[in-house]
Amino acid sequence: MNRKQVAALAWPCGPTPSTAASSRRSLHLGGRASIRRVLYMAALIAMRCNPALKAFHNRLAATGKKPKVVIVAVMVR
């Protein structure tokens, strides 16, 4: 599988969260939570150990992106 196919399993409508109608909080609706969980943990480790992903993380963080947004960007990278 390529990275787009894996992302499609985790997020059927893309890696962007949906906003719940009754609140301002965003939710991930649909997809496979177990795959998202694995990708999340892998992204955390990769941001520490992989120099290319660490540089990508630092560049996004320096522009003022929220930490969770940066992690999701690393997950789908």
N, C-alpha and C positions, 0 to 999 in steps of 0.2 A: 504494500500500500504506500502511496505517496502521502505527503503531509496534508494535502487538500482532502483526500479521502478519509484520513483519520479525523480531521477537524469536522468533516460532515457527519461522522458518527457521534462525536461529542456534542456538536451544536447543529441540529438539522437546518436552522435558518441562519447560520453564521455565528461567529463568536461574540456577537453583541448581545447584551442583556435586554430583556423586554421590561418595560415599566408597568408595574401593576396599576390597575385603574384606581384602586382605593388608597394608594399611598405613593410616595415619591421614591420609594426604594425600588431598585431594579432586581429582577429575578431572572434566572436561567430557566426557561420553560422548555421542556422537551429535551431530547438528546439522552445520552447515557451518562449518568452521574459517576459511575465507576471509572469510565474512561477519562472524564474531566478531572477526577481526583488524581489519577495516575499522572496525567499530563501536568497538573499543578505541581505535584511533588517533584517530578522530573525537571520542571522549569526552575524550581527553587535551587536544586542541586546544580543544574547547568549554569545558572547565573553566578555561582561561586567558582566553578571549576573550569568552564569553557571560556577561554579568553575572548573569543568573538562574541559570544552571548553576554559576557560580562560588560564588554564595551558597548554593546547595543543597549543593555539595561542602564548603564551609567548615562548614556546619551539621552535616553528617554526621561530618566529621572531628573537630569539637569534642565530639561525643558519645562519641568513643573508638572509632569504627568503624575496622577495618583498612583500609589504603590500597586494596587490591585490591577490597574490598567496596564502597568508595565509588565506585571507577571503574565497577564493574558496575552500581551504582545509577544513575549518570549515563548509562551506555550504554542502559538500558531506559527512562529517563525520557522 
